Amino acid sequence: ERLRGNLPINKPGKRPGYVPLATHFNPTMSTIGSMVPLLAVAMGEMDRLKHTKQQVTHPLREYVAECKAEWESYIRAFKGRGMVDDRPEPPYPYTESMVQ
């Protein structure tokens, strides 16, 4: 009951009350983590596990290559639809070292 009194309230407005925004989830999860320490520890372990699985499943080199390919496909699509002029194509702005 003590936890419930400290949680932010998400009232309906432009969205129904059961559809919270990320700005609602941040304080909610911070409050829960601070008031239920063992849950905070478990959530930290899950975060580390998610990070490890993401790195194993999507190696950085492959990830950046896919991002670059998608960037280039958008340039081709924009040019193909006449949405941009014939100026030089902008290079993909991120490198592996920047993403690490």
HUVEN-V978204 format. One record per residue. N is the residue number from 0. RES is the residue in one letter. SS is DSSP state (H for helix, E for strand, C for the rest). Layout:
BEGIN
{{N;RES;SS} {N;RES;SS}}
END
This chain:
BEGIN
{{0;E;C} {1;R;H} {2;L;H} {3;R;H} {4;G;H} {5;N;H} {6;L;C} {7;P;C} {8;I;C} {9;N;C} {10;K;C} {11;P;C} {12;G;C} {13;K;C} {14;R;C} {15;P;C} {16;G;C} {17;Y;C} {18;V;C} {19;P;C} {20;L;C} {21;A;H} {22;T;H} {23;H;H} {24;F;H} {25;N;H} {26;P;H} {27;T;H} {28;M;H} {29;S;H} {30;T;H} {31;I;H} {32;G;H} {33;S;H} {34;M;H} {35;V;C} {36;P;H} {37;L;H} {38;L;H} {39;A;H} {40;V;H} {41;A;H} {42;M;H} {43;G;H} {44;E;H} {45;M;H} {46;D;H} {47;R;H} {48;L;H} {49;K;H} {50;H;H} {51;T;H} {52;K;H} {53;Q;H} {54;Q;H} {55;V;H} {56;T;H} {57;H;C} {58;P;C} {59;L;H} {60;R;H} {61;E;H} {62;Y;H} {63;V;H} {64;A;H} {65;E;H} {66;C;H} {67;K;H} {68;A;H} {69;E;H} {70;W;H} {71;E;H} {72;S;H} {73;Y;H} {74;I;H} {75;R;H} {76;A;H} {77;F;H} {78;K;H} {79;G;H} {80;R;C} {81;G;C} {82;M;C} {83;V;C} {84;D;C} {85;D;C} {86;R;C} {87;P;C} {88;E;C} {89;P;C} {90;P;C} {91;Y;C} {92;P;C} {93;Y;C} {94;T;C} {95;E;H} {96;S;H} {97;M;H} {98;V;H} {99;Q;C}}
END
